[in-house]
Amino acid sequence: MRLQLNYLDWDNSGVAIPCTACRYCVSETKCPMDIMIPDYFAMYNEKKRYNTITSGVYYANLTMHHGKASACIGCGKCESHCPQHLPIRKHLKEVAELLEN
């Protein structure tokens, strides 16, 4: 059991937003702003962990057809379906700050 916990601790090290990309936040409730939450969280994590330019490029491309993180209106529909109970609205502000500036 301890070996498994050590692996999970190592696997999640450096992950700023522990989203599992289950997509409940976008599939169970259609975001009124069409924000691609799991995708943006993955890009944010990549940028924070590796400081790559590709995260910003992917974000710019995806936001050409979907709402930006900063477009969140704070309705909270996404948070009510998150099995990880992530503060999605808070994290979207962090994503916008990092990837939109």
C-alpha positions in Angstrom: 0.0 0.0 0.0 2.8 2.4 0.8 4.5 1.8 -2.5 1.3 2.8 -4.3 1.0 6.0 -2.3 4.6 6.9 -3.0 4.0 6.4 -6.8 0.9 8.6 -6.6 2.8 11.3 -4.8 5.5 11.2 -7.4 3.1 11.0 -10.3 1.3 14.2 -9.1 4.4 16.1 -8.2 4.5 19.2 -10.3 0.8 19.1 -11.3 -0.6 22.5 -10.4 -4.2 21.5 -11.1 -5.0 17.9 -10.3 -7.7 17.4 -13.0 -8.1 13.9 -14.3 -9.8 15.0 -17.5 -12.9 13.0 -16.9 -14.8 15.7 -18.8 -17.8 15.7 -16.5 -17.5 19.4 -16.2 -18.1 19.9 -19.9 -20.1 16.8 -20.8 -22.6 16.7 -18.0 -23.4 20.4 -18.2 -22.8 22.3 -21.3 -20.7 25.3 -20.3 -22.6 28.4 -21.5 -19.3 29.9 -22.6 -18.1 26.7 -24.3 -14.9 26.7 -22.2 -12.8 23.6 -22.7 -11.9 23.2 -19.0 -9.9 19.9 -19.0 -7.9 20.9 -22.1 -7.1 24.3 -20.6 -6.1 22.7 -17.3 -3.7 20.3 -19.1 -2.1 23.2 -21.0 -1.8 25.1 -17.7 -0.1 22.1 -16.0 2.3 21.7 -19.0 3.2 25.4 -19.0 3.8 25.4 -15.2 5.8 22.1 -15.2 7.9 22.5 -18.3 7.5 26.2 -19.3 7.0 25.4 -22.9 5.8 27.7 -25.6 3.5 25.0 -27.1 1.0 25.4 -24.3 0.3 29.0 -25.4 0.1 28.0 -29.0 -2.4 25.2 -28.3 -4.4 27.5 -26.1 -4.6 30.2 -28.8 -5.7 27.6 -31.4 -8.3 26.1 -29.2 -9.8 29.5 -28.2 -10.3 30.3 -31.8 -13.4 28.1 -31.7 -14.1 27.8 -27.9 -14.4 30.3 -25.0 -11.3 31.5 -23.3 -10.7 30.8 -19.6 -11.3 34.5 -18.9 -14.8 34.2 -20.5 -16.0 32.2 -17.4 -19.2 33.9 -16.0 -18.9 32.0 -12.7 -22.2 30.1 -12.9 -20.6 27.1 -11.2 -22.3 24.4 -13.3 -18.9 22.8 -14.0 -18.0 22.6 -10.3 -21.1 20.7 -9.3 -20.2 17.8 -11.6 -16.4 17.6 -10.7 -15.7 14.3 -8.9 -12.4 15.8 -7.6 -14.3 18.8 -6.2 -11.9 21.2 -7.8 -12.4 25.0 -7.5 -12.7 25.2 -11.3 -13.7 28.9 -11.4 -10.6 29.8 -9.4 -8.4 27.7 -11.6 -9.8 29.2 -14.7 -8.7 32.6 -13.5 -5.2 31.2 -13.0 -5.3 29.7 -16.5 -6.3 33.0 -18.0 -3.5 34.8 -16.1 -0.9 32.5 -17.3 -2.0 31.7 -20.9 -3.7 34.9 -21.9 -1.0 37.4 -20.9 
